[in-house]
């Protein structure tokens, strides 16, 4: 099993934030950022690469 060498894995990084929707005081929506990190091998662990914004590249914010 495993991913082909040219594939990418996208993973949300950081906690989701709640944001009030305009005009609806009780309605909230989840937002999160999508980042990616390129690697030549499938060697990720719980500590490597570091789970912080750098060395990842932000793709988009999803709301």
C-alpha positions in Angstrom: 0.0 0.0 0.0 1.1 3.6 -0.1 0.8 6.5 -2.5 2.6 6.7 -5.8 5.6 9.0 -5.7 3.9 11.8 -7.6 0.8 12.0 -5.4 0.0 14.6 -2.8 -1.7 14.3 0.5 -3.8 17.3 1.7 -4.3 17.7 5.4 -6.0 20.6 7.4 -3.5 22.1 9.7 -4.5 23.7 13.0 -7.9 23.9 14.8 -11.1 24.8 13.0 -12.4 28.3 13.7 -16.0 29.2 14.2 -17.2 32.3 12.5 -20.7 33.9 12.7 -22.5 34.1 9.5 -23.8 37.6 8.6 -27.4 38.2 9.7 -27.7 35.0 11.7 -26.5 35.5 15.3 -26.6 31.8 16.2 -25.4 30.3 12.9 -21.7 29.5 12.6 -19.7 27.9 9.9 -16.4 26.0 10.1 -13.4 27.3 8.3 -10.0 25.7 7.9 -6.9 26.1 5.9 -5.6 23.5 3.5 -1.8 23.0 3.2 0.5 20.7 1.4 4.1 19.5 1.8 6.0 17.8 -1.0 8.3 14.8 -0.3 10.3 12.3 -2.3 9.3 9.5 0.1 6.4 8.5 2.3 8.3 9.0 5.6 6.0 11.2 7.6 5.7 10.6 11.4 3.9 12.3 14.2 6.9 14.6 14.6 8.4 14.9 11.1 7.9 17.0 9.1 7.0 19.4 11.9 3.2 20.0 12.2 3.4 23.7 11.8 2.7 26.1 8.9 6.3 26.1 7.7 7.4 23.8 5.7 3.9 23.5 4.3 2.4 25.6 1.5 -1.1 27.0 2.0 -3.5 26.0 -0.8 -6.7 27.7 0.3 -9.0 28.5 3.2 -12.3 26.5 3.1 -15.4 27.9 4.7 
